[in-house]
Each structure stands twice: as structure tokens, then as C-alpha cells.
Amino acid sequence: MMPDLLYCCKMCDESDSFEIVPEFLSALNMQYSTWENREEHRTFQTVYAETEAEGRENFARLAAAVPEWRTLGVKISSPEYFELKREDWAEVWKKYFPVLHLSEHLIIKPSWLKYEARKGDCVIEIDPGMSFGTGQHATTAFCLRMLEKYAGEGGSFLDAGCGSGILSIGAAKLGYKPVRAFDFDPDAVAVANENFSLNALTFRAETGDAANFRDSGYDFAAANILGHLLKAYRKNITSWVKPGGLLALAGILTEEFRPLAEAYQDLGLELLEECTEKEWTGGLFRKKVC
């Protein structure tokens, strides 16, 4: 009879190469699974066993091995031991998404966790699936904080490269309307629409790309896409925002930010704020009124 519980150890790997740790685990003859968080550029390795004795032995062996691995340049956290119902194994990745407090009242809540909202809280409920946008990445967090900071100006919002739909949900709950969202990836559009329904929102994301999306007059637009695309399509992206409107640009490596910001300033935008976290920098611009 198969046991009801699995006895597990998890580790977070932030190494430059994610190929090393699996080789080490295989050399130790351990059974494991790998889940990659592309937003944060890190992986989670979960080692599992079918008996508690073997699980505890795995934990001891890993705890002894990790310090040696670090001397070889492997950036890995200490292992954590936990028990898991076998039926929940396919969803073990959910353990890596906590409730996030991005500010005093801006909360990201995974759909499978409970959170008791306080007065004034803006709670964004999210099930990321395989799409970008959980709030853990610096670029997503920057855009959400800018949406919260300038919510008093209100107005319409455009979410370009919406991923999981997290920015659109945050905008709607902060009072922006109407909200429009698009993404190049049809799978992301499907995930975003599921999350909109989860938050009782009636608008829907659509498939599109920054190169040829044609709409204008938005009070606030956010383009959380790769830096080279922001540069290539800057004229079209700038056209989305009305004079006096706000444009948040994210997904930019810090080394790329300064020349990119200057390219947008040349098109008549003023840089209001910038924020650097790890290797990423985001910028908030206001379109000048001629």
C-alpha cells in the first residue's frame, strides 16, 4: 500500500547556473523535483522520500552538503523539512508563494491562501499559473506601487504585457477605470482572464503586442516588457498616454535604463521616479503637455 505522506526537503537555488544542483542531488541518489520561478530567476528543489526515516536522513545529508556546495559557487539556502500529503504533490510549488505585503495596504494573496483583510486594504487575489506576474519580481512590484501612489489621479489604465493580469486587477481595485489589458502570449491572456473572474472583474484581456497595438488617451499605462522591446516600440508606446498622463516602464536591466529613459525623454516624457532593485530598474514618466 502506498503511504499517504511524503517526507520532503526543499531548497531555494539562486545560482548563476541551475544545472549544478540537480547533478549533486542525482549523485546523492535522491528523488527530487524542480520548479522554476522565472520572475525571480531562482529554482526550488524539493527532495522527497516515502518513509520518515529516509526523509530525515535526506535532510541530514543535505544540511551537511550545502555548506560545501556554497564553496563551489552554488547560491542555495539551507534545506527545510516538511511533510506533504501525496495527493498534494502536484501542487507543491504553491508552498513558494506567500501572502505579500507590497505596502501598508497593497496585498497580493495567492488564491489558495487565506488572508483577513483590514480596513483600507487593496487585496489582489492571484493564481499565476505559468504566467509572469506574482508580485515577487521587482518590476511588477514597482508598477503596483506606482499605481497605488498615483491612484488619486484616477482615470483609465492600460496594461501592456499583462501576464497574469496582476497590474490590471490592482488598478481596478485602486479605482482606475476603464481598464484594458493585452499580452502577446494567448496562454497568458487565458490566465489573466481567469484571475479577473477570480477577483469579480468583468473586463477581459486580449491578444496583442506592443509593436502594433493602437489605442491612445490613457491616463496611466504600464509596459512591463523586455527592455529592447520598450526601446524598439517607444514611439507607439508613448502614443498610448494622453498629454499629462503617466507611463510606467519596467522589465529593464539597470544597465539599460539610462539610455532607454533618455530615448523616452526625447519623445516628450519627463522622468518622475525610478527604482532599482537587484539588477532591475523601473521608471515612471509623465507625458508633457504641449
C-alpha positions in Angstrom: 0.0 0.0 0.0 1.3 3.4 -1.0 1.9 5.8 2.0 -0.4 8.8 2.4 2.5 11.1 3.2 5.7 12.2 1.5 8.7 13.4 3.6 10.3 16.3 1.9 13.2 18.8 2.0 13.1 22.0 -0.1 15.9 24.4 -1.1 16.0 27.6 -3.0 18.7 27.9 -5.6 19.8 31.3 -6.9 23.0 30.2 -8.7 24.0 31.6 -12.0 23.6 28.1 -13.4 20.6 25.9 -12.4 22.2 22.8 -13.8 24.7 22.1 -11.0 22.3 21.3 -8.0 20.4 18.6 -9.9 23.7 16.9 -10.7 24.6 17.0 -7.0 21.2 15.6 -6.0 21.5 12.8 -8.6 24.9 11.9 -7.3 23.4 11.5 -3.8 20.7 9.2 -5.3 17.9 11.4 -4.2 14.5 11.7 -5.7 13.6 15.3 -6.4 11.5 17.7 -8.5 12.5 21.2 -9.8 10.2 24.2 -10.0 11.5 27.4 -11.7 10.4 30.9 -10.7 11.3 32.8 -13.8 10.3 36.1 -12.3 12.9 35.9 -9.6 15.5 33.9 -11.5 15.6 31.1 -9.0 14.6 27.5 -8.7 13.2 25.4 -5.9 14.4 21.8 -5.5 12.2 19.5 -3.5 13.7 16.2 -2.4 11.1 13.6 -1.3 11.0 10.2 0.4 8.3 7.7 1.2 9.3 7.0 4.8 10.0 9.4 7.6 13.3 7.7 8.3 14.5 8.2 4.8 13.2 11.8 4.8 15.1 12.7 7.9 18.2 11.0 6.5 17.9 13.2 3.3 17.6 16.3 5.5 20.7 15.5 7.4 22.7 14.7 4.3 21.6 17.9 2.6 22.3 20.0 5.6 25.8 18.6 5.6 26.3 19.0 1.9 25.0 22.6 1.4 28.0 24.4 3.0 30.4 22.5 0.7 28.3 23.3 -2.3 28.4 27.0 -1.4 32.2 26.9 -1.7 31.8 25.8 -5.3 29.7 28.9 -6.1 26.3 27.4 -5.6 23.9 30.0 -4.1 21.5 27.9 -2.2 19.5 28.2 1.0 19.6 25.8 3.9 17.1 22.9 3.4 13.8 22.9 5.1 12.0 19.7 6.2 8.2 19.2 5.8 5.6 16.5 5.3 3.2 16.6 2.4 0.1 14.6 1.6 0.8 12.5 -1.5 -2.3 13.9 -3.2 -0.9 17.4 -2.9 2.5 16.6 -4.6 1.5 18.0 -8.0 0.9 21.4 -6.3 4.0 21.5 -4.1 5.1 24.6 -6.0 2.3 26.6 -4.2 4.4 26.5 -1.0 6.7 29.1 -2.6 4.1 31.8 -2.9 3.3 33.6 0.4 0.9 36.4 1.0 2.9 39.5 0.0 2.6 43.0 1.6 3.9 45.4 -1.0 2.9 48.4 1.1 0.8 49.0 4.2 -2.4 48.3 2.3 -1.4 46.7 -1.0 -1.6 42.9 -0.6 -1.0 40.1 -3.0 -2.9 37.0 -2.0 -2.4 33.6 -3.7 -5.9 32.2 -4.3 -5.2 29.1 -2.2 -4.2 31.0 0.9 -6.4 32.8 3.5 -6.0 36.5 4.5 -8.2 38.6 6.7 -8.3 42.0 5.1 -8.1 45.1 7.2 -9.9 48.3 6.6 -8.4 50.1 3.6 -6.6 47.0 2.3 -6.4 46.5 -1.5 -6.2 42.7 -1.8 -5.2 41.3 -5.2 -6.1 37.6 -5.4 -3.9 35.8 -7.9 -3.3 32.3 -9.3 -0.3 32.8 -11.5 -0.3 29.5 -13.4 2.7 29.7 -15.7 2.3 33.4 -16.4 4.6 36.3 -15.3 3.1 38.4 -12.5 3.0 37.2 -8.9 4.2 40.4 -7.3 7.5 38.8 -6.3 9.5 40.4 -9.1 10.9 43.9 -8.7 9.4 45.1 -12.0 5.8 44.0 -11.0 6.1 45.4 -7.5 7.4 48.8 -8.9 4.4 49.1 -11.2 1.9 48.3 -8.4 3.4 50.8 -6.0 3.2 53.5 -8.7 -0.4 52.6 -9.3 -1.1 52.9 -5.6 0.9 56.2 -5.2 -0.9 57.9 -8.1 -4.4 56.4 -7.6 -5.7 59.8 -6.6 -5.4 61.0 -10.2 -7.6 58.0 -11.2 -8.7 57.7 -14.8 -8.1 55.0 -17.4 -5.4 52.3 -17.3 -3.7 50.2 -20.0 -1.8 47.1 -19.1 0.7 46.2 -21.8 2.1 42.7 -21.5 -0.4 41.8 -18.8 0.9 38.3 -17.9 -1.2 37.0 -15.0 -3.3 40.3 -15.0 -1.9 41.4 -11.7 -1.5 45.1 -12.6 -5.0 45.3 -14.2 -6.5 43.8 -11.0 -4.6 46.2 -8.8 -5.5 49.2 -11.0 -9.2 48.2 -10.9 -9.2 47.8 -7.2 -7.4 51.1 -6.7 -10.2 52.9 -8.7 -8.8 53.2 -12.2 -11.4 52.7 -14.9 -11.8 51.7 -17.6 -9.0 49.1 -17.6 -7.7 47.4 -20.8 -5.1 44.7 -20.9 -3.3 42.7 -23.6 -0.5 40.2 -24.0 1.4 38.7 -26.8 1.0 35.2 -25.3 -2.5 33.7 -25.7 -1.8 31.4 -22.7 -1.1 34.5 -20.5 -4.4 36.1 -21.8 -6.3 33.0 -20.7 -4.6 33.1 -17.2 -5.3 36.8 -16.9 -9.0 36.3 -17.7 -9.3 33.6 -15.1 -7.7 35.9 -12.5 -10.1 38.7 -13.5 -13.0 36.4 -12.8 -11.4 35.3 -9.5 -11.5 39.0 -8.5 -15.1 39.5 -9.7 -13.9 41.8 -12.6 -15.8 41.8 -15.8 -13.3 43.2 -18.3 -11.2 40.8 -20.4 -7.6 40.7 -21.6 -6.9 40.4 -25.3 -4.1 39.1 -27.5 -1.9 41.9 -28.9 1.7 43.2 -29.0 3.4 46.5 -28.3 4.6 46.8 -31.9 1.1 47.4 -33.4 -1.3 47.9 -30.5 -3.2 51.0 -31.5 -5.1 53.0 -28.8 -4.5 56.3 -27.1 -5.7 58.7 -24.5 -4.9 56.7 -21.4 -4.3 58.4 -18.0 -1.9 55.7 -16.9 -0.2 53.0 -19.0 2.2 50.3 -17.8 4.5 48.4 -20.1 6.2 45.6 -18.2 8.1 44.0 -21.0 11.7 43.5 -22.0 13.9 46.5 -22.4 14.8 46.0 -26.0 11.1 45.9 -26.9 10.5 49.1 -24.9 13.2 50.8 -27.0 12.1 49.4 -30.4 8.5 50.3 -29.9 8.9 53.5 -27.9 7.0 55.8 -30.3 4.0 53.5 -30.3 4.1 53.0 -26.5 4.4 56.8 -26.0 1.3 57.3 -28.1 -0.9 55.3 -25.7 -0.7 58.0 -23.0 -2.6 61.3 -23.2 -0.7 64.6 -22.5 -0.3 64.8 -18.8 -0.7 61.1 -18.4 1.6 58.6 -16.7 3.7 55.8 -18.2 5.4 53.1 -16.1 8.2 51.3 -17.8 9.5 48.1 -16.3 11.3 44.9 -17.2 14.5 46.9 -17.7 18.0 45.8 -16.7 19.7 48.6 -14.7 22.5 48.9 -17.3 19.9 49.5 -20.0 17.8 52.0 -18.1 19.6 55.3 -18.5 19.8 55.3 -22.4 16.2 54.0 -22.5 15.0 56.8 -20.2 16.7 59.4 -22.4 15.1 57.9 -25.5 11.7 58.4 -23.9 12.6 61.9 -22.7 13.4 62.8 -26.3 9.8 61.9 -27.2 8.4 64.4 -24.7 8.2 62.5 -21.4 9.5 63.6 -18.1 11.1 61.1 -15.7 9.3 61.4 -12.3 10.6 58.4 -10.4 12.9 55.5 -10.8 13.5 52.5 -8.6 16.3 49.9 -8.7 16.1 46.5 -7.1 18.6 43.8 -7.7 19.5 44.1 -11.4 16.2 45.7 -12.4 15.2 49.4 -12.7 11.8 50.8 -13.4 10.8 54.3 -14.3 7.6 56.4 -14.1 7.2 59.1 -16.7 4.7 61.9 -17.3 3.9 63.0 -20.8 4.4 66.7 -21.2 1.5 68.9 -22.2 2.4 70.9 -25.3 
